[in-house]
Amino acid sequence: MEEGRLCIGHVCSGCNITCPMGRVNADCDACMCEDVTLHGKVSLEDGSPADNARVYLQANNLKLLTTADNKGTFRIPGVCPDGSNTLKIKKAKYTTAAITVPETNRKNLALQVQLKRSGKPYVFKSPDDKARRVGQSVSLCCNAVGTPAPDRYLWYHNGSLLDPSIYRYKNNLILKNLNRGQAGEYFCKAISDGGSAKSQPATLSVIGKQEAACSSQPQSHLIRLPHDCFQKATDSFYYDVGKCPARTCVGKLDKGLRCKDNISYCCGVSKMEVREILCDGYTLPTKVAVECGCKKCTETKITVRGRATAVDNGEPLRFGHIYMGNKRVSMTGYKGTFSIHVPPDTERLVLTFVDRLQKFVNTTKVLPFKENGGAVFHDIKLLRKKAPVTLESTETSVIPLGEKEDEDPIAELEIPPDSFYRKNGEPYRGKVKASVTFLDPRELSTAPVTQSDLNFVDDEGDVFPLRTYGMFSLDFTDEQGTETLNAEDVKVHLDTAQVRMPEHIQEMKLWSLNPETGLWEEEGDFNLEKSRRRRREERTFLVGNMEIKERRLFNLDVPESRRCYVKVRAYRSERFLPSEQIQGVVISVINTEPEPGFSSNPRAWGRFDSVVTGPNGACVPAFCDEQNPEAYAAYILASLGGEELEAVPSAPKLNPNAIGVPQPYLNKLNYRRTDHEDPNTKKTAFRINMAKPSPNSADENNGPIYAYENLKECEEAPYSAAHFRFYRIEGDRYDYNTVPFSEDDLMSWTDDYLAWWPKPMEFRACYIKVKINGPQEVNIRSRNMGGTHPRTIGRLYGIRDVRSIRDPEQQDVSAACLEFKCSGMLFDQDRVDRTLVKVIPQGSCRRESVNSMLHEYLVNHLPMATNNDSSEYTMLAPLDPLGHNYGIYTVTDQDPRIAKEIALGRCFDGTSDGTSRIMKSDIGVALTFTCSERSAAEQSLFESQRNLGQQSVQVPPRESPAYQRPVGSRQITQSRIQMRGQRPSSY
């Protein structure tokens, strides 16, 4: 370094720098103090040294001073500690750190710096949908995090950039004096030195000053009536009660512009009328929506539940930790079950399951959930860790990735000698325990174990999918297994013979998973090399370099731009009626690469995705190809509450009306249910060729496959548009509510005294266990009326029908778990109502006994209902959750379906904490009836459904005749049944 010039306290001639201490250096761009030495240490997030980190001085231009050694330490003489000098520390893949040298008189200074891994921004809060009138104002906001932090935001309206110099926005966009032209979609883009990321779009609705906030006319909504309530006027068992879709509307605004409106307003029922429906010997009251209006949105809670088990043998993850980002939010139970409340405004739920016993690979999942409230059940599959092998740190080690019988590995890891080191940077010499667990895409059964959702963010901030060629988890420890080791200069050799799509060879990259965002981030590229490995013939390999430090989960992937969406709906029965669609069903797709010439035998899978059905079904993302229909295929399956739903059959021949897709497109897609060739196979999935619809074919532009850019068209597709179907056989039961409510859509709840569920954020399910002595299964009804509340006394809440289930171990014995309306507060939370419940078995039945503990409870909790008729049982339902000793089963949950499923499982089992799918008719019984045998003419509706399966189904009004089921398929008989022993006034 050249000799500096003494300029203490004044400006040097020809140099504009004043030095409060020391002298100006020869370059005249900084001060230097020759008697001061700066000692520094640079580490990474896990505490390991940041070797080769470069240290710069911030001057007119960045000036390289030194480079950190393999321990992360550096020494710099001559830097003045005057409080004005700033050092910048840089290292590839890490965010630049800036540190100011503090002001001091000391001659030796010590600084410590920690580098954080660099990444693109992550948008954790997108703008909300909002509705305004012309002339009003609105604030739209988004928030993003990242390392480095986002320092700039851009806003777009209907895809066009809004000029920052005109709108003067940051992460919030304020629009004043709105006009109709400003309605549409808005999204933001967060930008940092690490890249950019886009938010989800928000819809801004702008209506006229005097325009109605909601359409006052309710939409058609059909409910199914009881089996003894056939309507001659419509020639069906359906009645139109109307509904008001819960979309955002303009309500009363508070003063000030906020990112989130203080009160959310939705279109809902503003006026209902009571209608009397004439049934067979009795009148059924129902409430019908006659007018819609803008009101406060129904508040709901969002929950995800599930079970975490091993993919190989179903072993549960017992007492595993569940993390959301870096925060532990829950634990799994003894059976691997879990339940997590989804925080408000969550857009992407990323959970990591950690096994404290280290038997399973840490698993990060992005779980879809019901945005309108309620619970979704997820079956989490875990990959068992490979048993560790012992390596010599001073020798070259080769570890195969993918060990399939009679096939070569997909790739190999090559670890050179002396590559291992401790977290403090010291080289490690000795034996290494290495556990390398590979997720092989050539095994179709491993697809559900896929980490995250295989997405990454590109340079423009858009989320794009990846197609995997294998994932691997790495664990290196010392010989005792107590200290985690890092490794450098590790090579990955990917056999190009395993990449059957030539275009993927050039695009292959190595990725690592960010467990906080659930997104994959690029680790490095591959280079082509020819070599003879393990004395085989010369082959071409893709070779990539990697360093194993903070992250231990890697992926061999290529970005794939050939994308489509598949429209899928789930139903309550094989009738496939729009009014019987089920929300909250998890639809999963496994993208496969078929073996050439053997389309039914996939060579490998490449991607696994899951979505949840909403009120209009689901659009599942999948890879597709326009030129070659067989380039990609997909297996699609559905589950609800952990139970797999059934797909429409494809054998003995295709039925386009049942499948939901017309010809000739159906043949092109080559629809096959999993039991197409083997009737003994499960019927819970189907396979299709992912043939992208041709824009020139009218037959292919109405679903069920939609081009990626047509997502909105897929989401808003009418029921009449082509779609694939799953259905759930819900058994012989029937629910009727006087105030209509869909248990799949919690936003459909109405604040009414006769509502079956009085609170939309807490659902209490009640069941009573009834035993039947007799040769036949019996239909049992509960009729639920107001019992003690002055607003509801004598008025119907609803009815429930269920058929008893025969005991497999006892002849002439069956039992049923019958739902009744729980007693408790009504919607206004003012006073309780003891529900008057009548339990009425169908046919010639006689009450034999009542559970003694239940009877004693009812006697001690007056008033007591009269029971003069021995063919039924009447009670004022208990207020307390009694339990199995009373034959009463009560469960409270934030989702009505979950509450009912748990209560049913306990009722079947006859316990207060167990669960069973097999009816145990002698345990935990409340009521016992003896019923005599009936003739065929006196069969219940449920029996006639089973015995008369050849009759055609009645199509409810306004249902599409195109989907009427053919003769000979499984159906419900639409005929009125005269029931012996039935009194019209009570049943």
Secondary structure, DSSP 8 states (H G I E B T S, - for coil): ----B--BTS--TT----BSSSEE-TTSSSEEEEEEEEEEEEE-TTS-B-TT-EEEEESSSEEEEEE--TTSEEEEEEE--SS--EEEEE-TTB--EEEE----S-SEEEEEEE--B----EEEE----EEEETT--EEEE-EEE-SS---EEEEEETTEE--HHHH--SSEEEE-S--GGG-EEEEEEEEETTEEEE---EEEEEE-TTS-SS-SS-B--EEE--TT--BTTTTBSEEE--B----B------SS--SS-SS-EEEEEEEEEEEEEE-SSSEEEEEEEEEEEEEE-----EEEEEEEEETTT--B-TT-EEEETTEEEEE--TTSEEEEE--TT--S-EEEEE-TTS-B--EEEE----TTSEEEEEEEEE-B----EEEETTS-EEEEE---TTS--SEEEEE-TT-EE-TTS-B--SEEEEEEEEE-TT-GGGGGG--TT-EEE-TTS-EEEEEEEEEEEEEEEETTS-SB-EEEEEEEEEEGGG--SHHHHHH-EEEEEETTTTEEEEEEE-EEEEE--TT---EEEEEEEEEESS--EEEEEEE---EEEEEEEEESSTT--GGGB-SS-EEEEEEEEEETTEEEEEEEEEEEEEEE-BTTBEEEEEE-BSS-TTS-EEEEEEEETTEE-EE----SS--HHHHT--TTHHHHHT-EETTSS-TTS-SSEEEEE-B---TT-GGGSSSSEEEGGGHHHHHT--TTS--EEEE----SEEEEESS---TT-GGG----TT-SSS-TT-EEEEEEEEEEESSS--EEEEEEEB-S-TTTBT-EEEEEEEE-EE-TTSTTEEEEEEEE---EE-TT-SSEE--EEEEEESSSEEEEEE-HHHHHHHHHSS-------TTSEEEE--SS--BGGGTEEEEEESSHHHHHHHHHHHHHHTSSS---SS--TTSS-SEEEEE----GGG--HHHHHHHTTTS-----TT--GGG---TTS----------TT--TTT-
